[in-house]
């Protein structure tokens, strides 16, 4: 499977808050965002989960 990067600019303060939130929940920033997608867009990665590639 080919891997891609997702990036967007955030301020230093936003980055610190996101990093702290992820650390508080013992998750990576990536997992924090993927979990939010699961919560707000259920099934967004349905094809990926069915193929076992997540």
C-alpha positions in Angstrom: 0.0 0.0 0.0 1.3 3.4 -1.0 1.6 5.8 2.0 0.7 9.5 1.7 1.1 12.5 4.0 -1.6 14.8 5.3 -0.4 18.2 6.4 -1.9 21.6 7.2 -0.5 24.7 8.8 -1.2 25.4 12.5 0.1 28.0 14.8 2.7 27.2 17.5 -0.1 27.5 20.1 -2.5 25.2 18.2 0.2 22.6 17.8 1.1 22.7 21.5 -2.6 22.2 22.4 -3.1 19.4 19.9 0.1 17.6 21.1 -0.9 18.0 24.8 -4.4 16.7 24.1 -3.0 13.6 22.3 -0.5 13.0 25.1 -3.2 13.4 27.8 -5.3 10.7 26.0 -2.1 8.6 25.4 -2.6 8.7 21.6 -0.5 10.0 18.8 -1.7 13.1 16.9 -2.4 10.8 14.0 -4.6 8.5 16.1 -6.4 11.5 17.7 -7.4 12.8 14.2 -8.4 9.4 12.9 -10.5 8.8 16.0 -12.2 12.2 15.5 -13.0 11.2 11.9 -14.5 8.0 13.1 -16.7 9.9 15.5 -17.9 12.6 13.2 -17.9 10.7 9.9 -18.7 7.1 10.8 -17.8 4.7 7.9 -15.4 7.2 6.3 -12.8 4.4 6.0 -15.2 1.5 5.5 -13.3 0.1 2.5 -10.0 0.3 4.4 -11.3 -1.5 7.4 -12.9 -4.2 5.3 -9.6 -4.8 3.6 -7.7 -4.7 6.9 -5.3 -1.9 5.7 -5.8 0.6 8.6 
